[in-house]
């Protein structure tokens, strides 16, 4: 199956409701689009999710290298000025929606 339409829809929603961000590692920054939200109480039940943890959905479009929880931090940017707002640690292995290994989006558990 071809999931490019679904990836395009997910990317469009991430761009509409999210903002530009950076995936920062020692070798340099990579720009990406990310939507960041709080976890719902239902998502927290029975899981190792702190109250201050947030979920970031990252579009794979434009990323040459996938996010890595051991090498990358997610840096949020002010959508108007591009100024760095906060640096978030990726604290668990990277999740992804990827039917047939075709990545629709990456899901990161991030913490300040």
C-alpha positions in Angstrom: 0.0 0.0 0.0 1.0 3.6 -0.6 0.7 5.7 2.6 2.0 9.0 1.0 -1.5 10.5 1.2 -1.8 9.8 4.9 1.7 11.2 5.5 0.8 14.3 3.6 -2.4 14.8 5.8 -0.4 14.2 9.0 2.3 16.7 7.8 -0.3 19.3 6.9 -1.9 19.0 10.4 1.4 19.2 12.2 2.3 22.3 10.1 -1.1 23.9 10.7 -1.2 23.3 14.5 2.5 23.0 15.3 5.6 25.1 14.6 9.1 24.9 13.3 11.5 23.3 15.7 15.0 22.0 15.8 16.4 18.5 16.4 19.7 19.4 18.1 22.6 17.0 18.4 26.4 17.5 18.8 26.9 17.3 15.0 24.5 20.2 14.4 20.8 21.2 14.2 18.2 19.9 11.8 14.9 21.8 11.3 11.6 20.0 11.5 7.9 20.6 12.1 6.5 19.6 15.4 3.2 19.7 17.2 3.6 19.6 21.0 0.8 18.7 23.5 0.2 17.5 27.0 -0.6 13.9 27.6 -4.2 13.2 28.5 -5.0 11.5 31.9 -6.1 8.5 29.9 -2.7 8.3 28.1 -0.8 8.5 31.5 -2.6 5.6 33.2 -0.2 2.8 33.9 2.7 4.4 32.0 6.0 6.0 33.0 4.9 9.5 32.1 5.6 12.4 34.5 3.1 15.2 35.0 5.4 17.6 33.1 6.1 15.3 30.2 4.7 16.3 26.8 4.1 14.5 23.5 5.7 15.9 20.3 4.5 14.7 16.9 7.2 15.3 14.3 6.8 15.2 10.6 9.3 13.0 8.7 9.0 15.2 5.6 12.3 17.0 5.2 14.2 15.0 7.7 17.2 13.1 6.2 18.0 11.5 9.6 15.3 10.2 12.0 15.2 11.5 15.5 17.3 9.6 18.1 16.4 9.7 21.8 20.1 9.3 22.8 21.6 11.9 20.5 18.9 14.6 19.9 17.0 17.2 21.9 14.0 19.0 20.6 14.3 22.8 20.6 11.1 24.8 20.3 11.1 28.1 18.4 8.9 31.2 18.6 6.8 31.0 15.4 7.0 34.7 14.8 10.7 35.6 15.6 12.4 32.2 15.4 14.0 32.7 18.8 14.6 29.5 20.8 12.0 29.0 23.5 13.0 25.8 25.3 15.2 22.7 24.9 13.3 19.5 25.6 15.0 16.2 26.3 13.7 13.1 24.5 13.3 10.7 27.4 12.1 7.5 25.8 12.7 5.5 22.6 11.2 7.2 19.6 7.7 6.0 18.7 6.3 6.2 15.2 3.3 5.5 13.2 4.8 3.5 10.4 2.6 1.0 8.6 4.9 -1.1 6.4 7.9 0.9 7.6 6.6 4.0 5.8 6.8 6.7 8.5 3.7 8.8 8.8 5.0 10.7 11.9 7.4 10.3 14.8 6.1 10.5 18.4 8.5 11.8 21.1 8.0 11.9 24.8 9.8 15.1 25.8 10.7 16.7 29.2 12.1 20.1 30.1 
